[in-house]
Amino acid sequence: TGEKWSRQSEELPLHRVIDLATLICITMDYSKNGRLSSSDDFPVSRSADNHELTHHIGLMKKELKENQEYLDESLKRLSTELKRLGY
C-alpha cells in the first residue's frame, strides 16, 4: 500500500510458497524451452503490454543461468521430499 510497514507485511501463507516454487519451475521451462505451461487452477501468461518485455526476459534468463547450480540443488531436494510425501 506504500503506507506504514507492519509485521503482517512479512507473513506469507505456506501455500503461496509452493505457488512461488511452481512459478519458478514454469519460468525455468519457459527460459529453456520457450514453453509457458498453464492450467485452469494455476493460470500463467505473458504480459501483452510491457514494452520492456524482451529486456526483462533477458534479465530473467541471465539470473537463472547464473544461479542454475543452486536452483538445481534446491529443486532436487524439493522433488525428493514431494516423492516422499507421495506426490
OpenMM code with the backbone's topology and positions (N, CA, C; nanometers):
from openmm import Vec3, app, unit

residues = "THR GLY GLU LYS TRP SER ARG GLN SER GLU GLU LEU PRO LEU HIS ARG VAL ILE ASP LEU ALA THR LEU ILE CYS ILE THR MET ASP TYR SER LYS ASN GLY ARG LEU SER SER SER ASP ASP PHE PRO VAL SER ARG SER ALA ASP ASN HIS GLU LEU THR HIS HIS ILE GLY LEU MET LYS LYS GLU LEU LYS GLU ASN GLN GLU TYR LEU ASP GLU SER LEU LYS ARG LEU SER THR GLU LEU LYS ARG LEU GLY TYR".split()
positions = [
    Vec3(0.0823, -0.1198, 0.0000),
    Vec3(0.0000, 0.0000, 0.0000),
    Vec3(0.0864, 0.1258, 0.0000),
    Vec3(0.2142, 0.1113, 0.0313),
    Vec3(0.3004, 0.2279, 0.0391),
    Vec3(0.2899, 0.2986, 0.1724),
    Vec3(0.2074, 0.2449, 0.2599),
    Vec3(0.1921, 0.3052, 0.3910),
    Vec3(0.2875, 0.2376, 0.4884),
    Vec3(0.2625, 0.2536, 0.6155),
    Vec3(0.3492, 0.2029, 0.7207),
    Vec3(0.3720, 0.0517, 0.7080),
    Vec3(0.4970, 0.0098, 0.7263),
    Vec3(0.5351, -0.1317, 0.7255),
    Vec3(0.4882, -0.1957, 0.8554),
    Vec3(0.4375, -0.3170, 0.8463),
    Vec3(0.3938, -0.3874, 0.9669),
    Vec3(0.4489, -0.5296, 0.9653),
    Vec3(0.4447, -0.5951, 1.0798),
    Vec3(0.4891, -0.7346, 1.0867),
    Vec3(0.4036, -0.8213, 0.9956),
    Vec3(0.2791, -0.7857, 0.9780),
    Vec3(0.1902, -0.8621, 0.8912),
    Vec3(0.2402, -0.8602, 0.7469),
    Vec3(0.3133, -0.7579, 0.7087),
    Vec3(0.3680, -0.7486, 0.5743),
    Vec3(0.4688, -0.8599, 0.5474),
    Vec3(0.5253, -0.9173, 0.6523),
    Vec3(0.6258, -1.0213, 0.6379),
    Vec3(0.5657, -1.1606, 0.6283),
    Vec3(0.4376, -1.1739, 0.6529),
    Vec3(0.3744, -1.3049, 0.6549),
    Vec3(0.3422, -1.3515, 0.5135),
    Vec3(0.3691, -1.4795, 0.4876),
    Vec3(0.3395, -1.5406, 0.3591),
    Vec3(0.2803, -1.6779, 0.3872),
    Vec3(0.1555, -1.7007, 0.3484),
    Vec3(0.0951, -1.8320, 0.3735),
    Vec3(0.1761, -1.9420, 0.3038),
    Vec3(0.1837, -2.0577, 0.3657),
    Vec3(0.2645, -2.1670, 0.3122),
    Vec3(0.2239, -2.2079, 0.1712),
    Vec3(0.0943, -2.2051, 0.1421),
    Vec3(0.0533, -2.2453, 0.0068),
    Vec3(0.1063, -2.1471, -0.0981),
    Vec3(0.1312, -2.0235, -0.0600),
    Vec3(0.1879, -1.9253, -0.1535),
    Vec3(0.3354, -1.9543, -0.1805),
    Vec3(0.4049, -2.0098, -0.0821),
    Vec3(0.5437, -2.0505, -0.1017),
    Vec3(0.5493, -2.1589, -0.2090),
    Vec3(0.4569, -2.2538, -0.2026),
    Vec3(0.4506, -2.3605, -0.3023),
    Vec3(0.4112, -2.3038, -0.4390),
    Vec3(0.3199, -2.2080, -0.4406),
    Vec3(0.2836, -2.1419, -0.5663),
    Vec3(0.4053, -2.0746, -0.6294),
    Vec3(0.4876, -2.0120, -0.5473),
    Vec3(0.6086, -1.9468, -0.5989),
    Vec3(0.7065, -2.0494, -0.6554),
    Vec3(0.7194, -2.1643, -0.5883),
    Vec3(0.8064, -2.2708, -0.6396),
    Vec3(0.7538, -2.3202, -0.7748),
    Vec3(0.6230, -2.3326, -0.7873),
    Vec3(0.5616, -2.3728, -0.9139),
    Vec3(0.5916, -2.2700, -1.0219),
    Vec3(0.5774, -2.1445, -0.9897),
    Vec3(0.6038, -2.0379, -1.0855),
    Vec3(0.7508, -2.0360, -1.1281),
    Vec3(0.8405, -2.0625, -1.0363),
    Vec3(0.9826, -2.0699, -1.0709),
    Vec3(1.0068, -2.1836, -1.1692),
    Vec3(0.9442, -2.2977, -1.1468),
    Vec3(0.9596, -2.4114, -1.2392),
    Vec3(0.9052, -2.3760, -1.3780),
    Vec3(0.7917, -2.3119, -1.3849),
    Vec3(0.7333, -2.2706, -1.5127),
    Vec3(0.8256, -2.1707, -1.5816),
    Vec3(0.8818, -2.0790, -1.5041),
    Vec3(0.9738, -1.9791, -1.5573),
    Vec3(1.1001, -2.0437, -1.6123),
    Vec3(1.1523, -2.1420, -1.5410),
    Vec3(1.2724, -2.2123, -1.5874),
    Vec3(1.2447, -2.2863, -1.7180),
    Vec3(1.1291, -2.3501, -1.7283),
    Vec3(1.0929, -2.4208, -1.8512),
    Vec3(1.0769, -2.3223, -1.9666),
    Vec3(1.0149, -2.2095, -1.9393),
    Vec3(0.9980, -2.1073, -2.0431),
    Vec3(1.1337, -2.0552, -2.0891),
    Vec3(1.2224, -2.0335, -1.9949),
    Vec3(1.3547, -1.9823, -2.0274),
    Vec3(1.4343, -2.0806, -2.1134),
    Vec3(1.4235, -2.2085, -2.0813),
    Vec3(1.5000, -2.3109, -2.1538),
    Vec3(1.4344, -2.3523, -2.2852),
    Vec3(1.3023, -2.3692, -2.2853),
    Vec3(1.2339, -2.4324, -2.3972),
    Vec3(1.1291, -2.3461, -2.4668),
    Vec3(1.1056, -2.2269, -2.4142),
    Vec3(1.0063, -2.1388, -2.4751),
    Vec3(0.8625, -2.1817, -2.4508),
    Vec3(0.8429, -2.2795, -2.3615),
    Vec3(0.7070, -2.3259, -2.3284),
    Vec3(0.6569, -2.2510, -2.2064),
    Vec3(0.5353, -2.2067, -2.2123),
    Vec3(0.4723, -2.1404, -2.0986),
    Vec3(0.3537, -2.2261, -2.0568),
    Vec3(0.3768, -2.3160, -1.9624),
    Vec3(0.2704, -2.4062, -1.9193),
    Vec3(0.1730, -2.3315, -1.8293),
    Vec3(0.0515, -2.3766, -1.8324),
    Vec3(-0.0541, -2.3150, -1.7548),
    Vec3(-0.1611, -2.4196, -1.7303),
    Vec3(-0.2403, -2.3992, -1.6284),
    Vec3(-0.3524, -2.4888, -1.6011),
    Vec3(-0.4698, -2.4059, -1.5519),
    Vec3(-0.5853, -2.4684, -1.5466),
    Vec3(-0.7047, -2.3968, -1.5017),
    Vec3(-0.6899, -2.3465, -1.3584),
    Vec3(-0.6219, -2.4250, -1.2747),
    Vec3(-0.6094, -2.3849, -1.1349),
    Vec3(-0.4841, -2.3015, -1.1073),
    Vec3(-0.3962, -2.2870, -1.2086),
    Vec3(-0.2763, -2.2039, -1.1929),
    Vec3(-0.2452, -2.1399, -1.3283),
    Vec3(-0.3261, -2.0419, -1.3675),
    Vec3(-0.3062, -1.9803, -1.4993),
    Vec3(-0.1823, -1.8901, -1.5028),
    Vec3(-0.1034, -1.9045, -1.6075),
    Vec3(0.0169, -1.8241, -1.6257),
    Vec3(0.0154, -1.7701, -1.7676),
    Vec3(0.0475, -1.6419, -1.7829),
    Vec3(0.0535, -1.5831, -1.9165),
    Vec3(0.1597, -1.4741, -1.9181),
    Vec3(0.2020, -1.4396, -2.0393),
    Vec3(0.2990, -1.3309, -2.0553),
    Vec3(0.2262, -1.1985, -2.0634),
    Vec3(0.2940, -1.0955, -2.0228),
    Vec3(0.2400, -0.9609, -2.0328),
    Vec3(0.2271, -0.9228, -2.1803),
    Vec3(0.1162, -0.8638, -2.2161),
    Vec3(0.0953, -0.8245, -2.3550),
    Vec3(0.1301, -0.6776, -2.3783),
    Vec3(0.1400, -0.5997, -2.2728),
    Vec3(0.1598, -0.4562, -2.2907),
    Vec3(0.2886, -0.4035, -2.2267),
    Vec3(0.3870, -0.4903, -2.2056),
    Vec3(0.5134, -0.4498, -2.1455),
    Vec3(0.6128, -0.4210, -2.2572),
    Vec3(0.6423, -0.2946, -2.2801),
    Vec3(0.7328, -0.2576, -2.3887),
    Vec3(0.8774, -0.2976, -2.3599),
    Vec3(0.9071, -0.3369, -2.2363),
    Vec3(1.0416, -0.3812, -2.2000),
    Vec3(1.0480, -0.5325, -2.1790),
    Vec3(0.9504, -0.6059, -2.2328),
    Vec3(0.9418, -0.7496, -2.2101),
    Vec3(1.0676, -0.8226, -2.2550),
    Vec3(1.1197, -0.7900, -2.3714),
    Vec3(1.2402, -0.8565, -2.4207),
    Vec3(1.3563, -0.8356, -2.3239),
    Vec3(1.3699, -0.7146, -2.2738),
    Vec3(1.4748, -0.6845, -2.1760),
    Vec3(1.4555, -0.7654, -2.0477),
    Vec3(1.3334, -0.7727, -1.9988),
    Vec3(1.3047, -0.8442, -1.8754),
    Vec3(1.3279, -0.9945, -1.8917),
    Vec3(1.2916, -1.0487, -2.0065),
    Vec3(1.3161, -1.1910, -2.0317),
    Vec3(1.4662, -1.2179, -2.0340),
    Vec3(1.5422, -1.1276, -2.0932),
    Vec3(1.6879, -1.1409, -2.0933),
    Vec3(1.7454, -1.1405, -1.9531),
    Vec3(1.6964, -1.0510, -1.8686),
    Vec3(1.7412, -1.0462, -1.7290),
    Vec3(1.7065, -1.1752, -1.6556),
    Vec3(1.5856, -1.2249, -1.6800),
    Vec3(1.5413, -1.3486, -1.6167),
    Vec3(1.6317, -1.4647, -1.6582),
    Vec3(1.6590, -1.4767, -1.7870),
    Vec3(1.7444, -1.5852, -1.8367),
    Vec3(1.8848, -1.5753, -1.7780),
    Vec3(1.9371, -1.4553, -1.7685),
    Vec3(2.0704, -1.4344, -1.7108),
    Vec3(2.0727, -1.4780, -1.5647),
    Vec3(1.9737, -1.4378, -1.4895),
    Vec3(1.9655, -1.4728, -1.3477),
    Vec3(1.9529, -1.6235, -1.3289),
    Vec3(1.8685, -1.6863, -1.4093),
    Vec3(1.8517, -1.8315, -1.3984),
    Vec3(1.9816, -1.9043, -1.4321),
    Vec3(2.0500, -1.8571, -1.5352),
    Vec3(2.1760, -1.9207, -1.5751),
    Vec3(2.2820, -1.9061, -1.4670),
    Vec3(2.2925, -1.7876, -1.4090),
    Vec3(2.3925, -1.7626, -1.3053),
    Vec3(2.3668, -1.8428, -1.1776),
    Vec3(2.2430, -1.8784, -1.1544),
    Vec3(2.2067, -1.9497, -1.0318),
    Vec3(2.1639, -2.0936, -1.0566),
    Vec3(2.1922, -2.1453, -1.1747),
    Vec3(2.1472, -2.2792, -1.2140),
    Vec3(2.1893, -2.3858, -1.1128),
    Vec3(2.3123, -2.3808, -1.0681),
    Vec3(2.3620, -2.4819, -0.9740),
    Vec3(2.2792, -2.4837, -0.8457),
    Vec3(2.2500, -2.3672, -0.7917),
    Vec3(2.1736, -2.3583, -0.6673),
    Vec3(2.0281, -2.3979, -0.6888),
    Vec3(1.9729, -2.3559, -0.8013),
    Vec3(1.8343, -2.3915, -0.8328),
    Vec3(1.8199, -2.5423, -0.8498),
    Vec3(1.9140, -2.6033, -0.9235),
    Vec3(1.9084, -2.7479, -0.9445),
    Vec3(1.9131, -2.8226, -0.8116),
    Vec3(2.0025, -2.7802, -0.7244),
    Vec3(2.0160, -2.8450, -0.5937),
    Vec3(1.8866, -2.8329, -0.5128),
    Vec3(1.8299, -2.7152, -0.5114),
    Vec3(1.7072, -2.6926, -0.4347),
    Vec3(1.5892, -2.7679, -0.4951),
    Vec3(1.5800, -2.7704, -0.6272),
    Vec3(1.4689, -2.8405, -0.6919),
    Vec3(1.4792, -2.9919, -0.6738),
    Vec3(1.5994, -3.0445, -0.6754),
    Vec3(1.6171, -3.1883, -0.6493),
    Vec3(1.5728, -3.2223, -0.5077),
    Vec3(1.6090, -3.1361, -0.4132),
    Vec3(1.5682, -3.1576, -0.2740),
    Vec3(1.4159, -3.1517, -0.2616),
    Vec3(1.3547, -3.0548, -0.3267),
    Vec3(1.2090, -3.0428, -0.3245),
    Vec3(1.1434, -3.1654, -0.3886),
    Vec3(1.1977, -3.2097, -0.5010),
    Vec3(1.1438, -3.3270, -0.5695),
    Vec3(1.1499, -3.4503, -0.4803),
    Vec3(1.2612, -3.4676, -0.4122),
    Vec3(1.2771, -3.5817, -0.3215),
    Vec3(1.1716, -3.5797, -0.2126),
    Vec3(1.1499, -3.4639, -0.1545),
    Vec3(1.0513, -3.4537, -0.0462),
    Vec3(0.9085, -3.4722, -0.0963),
    Vec3(0.8788, -3.4222, -0.2151),
    Vec3(0.7450, -3.4423, -0.2725),
    Vec3(0.7197, -3.5903, -0.2999),
    Vec3(0.8207, -3.6589, -0.3526),
    Vec3(0.8083, -3.8033, -0.3770),
    Vec3(0.7878, -3.8776, -0.2448),
    Vec3(0.8597, -3.8348, -0.1427),
    Vec3(0.8462, -3.8972, -0.0118),
    Vec3(0.7043, -3.8813, 0.0430),
    Vec3(0.6421, -3.7690, 0.0111),
    Vec3(0.5043, -3.7452, 0.0546),
    Vec3(0.4013, -3.8137, -0.0350),
    Vec3(0.4475, -3.8694, -0.1451),
    Vec3(0.3561, -3.9399, -0.2348),
    Vec3(0.3054, -3.8558, -0.3502),
    Vec3(0.3734, -3.7452, -0.3829),
    Vec3(0.3312, -3.6584, -0.4938),
    Vec3(0.4238, -3.6758, -0.6113),
] * unit.nanometer
topology = app.Topology()
chain = topology.addChain("A")
for resn in residues:
    res = topology.addResidue(resn, chain)
    for name in ("N", "CA", "C"):
        topology.addAtom(name, app.Element.getBySymbol(name[0]), res)
